[in-house]
Amino acid sequence: MLSNEWLQQEGDAAILEMHGERLAFSTDSFVVSPLFFPGGDIGKLAVCGTVNDLVVSGAKPLWLTAGFIIPEGMAREKLQAVVRSMAETARGLGLPIVAGDTKVVSSNDPDNLFINTTGIGLVYPEAYLCASKMEPSDKVIVSGSIGDHGAAIIGSRLGLEHDESPPSDCAPLTYLLELLRPFFPYIKVMRDPTRGGLATTLKELAAAAAVDLLIEEEKIAVKAKVRAITEITGIDPYYLACEGRAILIVKDGTEKDVLATLQKHPLCREASIIGTVKPGKGDLFLRTALGGTRLMQMLAGTPLPRIC
């Protein structure tokens, strides 16, 4: 019903052309529970989430807006802490929040806070990122360990102590822009694996490009605390949200240089080349540590609601 040429791009941001420039335009809503978790809170998450959607579209973030749906009875101190976190995160990026709105709604849960953020960024001239550019032999790179954010939320809900629960990877990806700018001509597409995690994001890319992706379990970094939580709960780490990671599909032959550049940054020391694009029809396969091959689908349902 809402179909148009911009929605059909199916990217993390719409790419709009104006006066010879390309702008990236993205909006997202954040409903995480609990509001405060190891490594972040809903305020930091709201800024980073929209900023990262712009970055993986090849755009430098320029402006943000913020809208708050506030439950009746929410403690003023909590709301102030969330807004302060948003302000500090945006200020650290030199990114102004230029407009906002608040609405108060009745709710039985005084922590039932929702935040919407919208961002506009300027796309780098060298960046033409699109899933349709993917072709066999291209390589798949992930910028760090996976599942950290999802595991942090699970740990918070289980009441684990901070030293038992992994911190969220919630962080802005803006550093990637200058780091990877020399490689933009060789980067086919970038994504941040939020809802649905690594597996869902890669499955979406494979389907969009009508190719298969084969990833290697032994090359994918999963931290010990994340692994422990997922084994206890029976949740697959490949489907847990990340909030400070990027997936890159790069031209064959450039992957080692891209990886070496990524690993120079402290947030990317666990970056790795995890797979290859294959001819196919849109399937995602995981080669397991035991040597078998597992067909992976997109996340079905919501095993972990209100995660981001």
Number of C-alpha atoms within 10 A of each C-alpha: 3 5 7 8 9 12 12 10 15 14 22 21 27 22 24 13 11 8 5 6 11 17 24 25 24 23 20 18 17 22 19 22 21 18 22 18 22 20 17 19 21 26 27 23 29 27 32 24 29 27 31 29 30 33 28 26 29 31 26 21 25 19 19 23 18 23 16 19 16 20 19 17 15 16 11 8 9 13 17 11 15 20 17 14 20 22 18 14 20 21 12 10 17 12 17 14 19 11 12 13 11 10 11 13 11 11 14 9 11 13 18 20 24 20 21 19 23 22 26 23 24 21 23 18 13 14 20 16 21 19 22 16 15 24 21 15 16 24 27 24 26 28 24 24 21 30 31 29 28 30 30 28 28 24 23 20 12 11 11 13 11 14 9 15 23 29 22 23 24 22 21 24 21 19 13 19 17 10 14 17 16 13 20 18 15 22 28 22 24 25 25 27 25 24 21 25 24 26 24 23 21 28 22 18 27 24 18 17 17 19 22 23 27 22 25 17 18 13 16 21 17 19 15 10 18 25 18 16 22 20 12 8 9 9 16 14 22 22 25 29 31 28 26 26 29 25 22 22 29 27 22 17 12 14 22 14 10 23 20 14 16 24 16 12 15 8 18 21 15 20 26 23 21 19 23 20 23 21 13 15 14 18 21 26 19 20 16 13 11 8 10 8 15 13 10 15 15 16 17 9 8 10 12 16 11 13 22 25
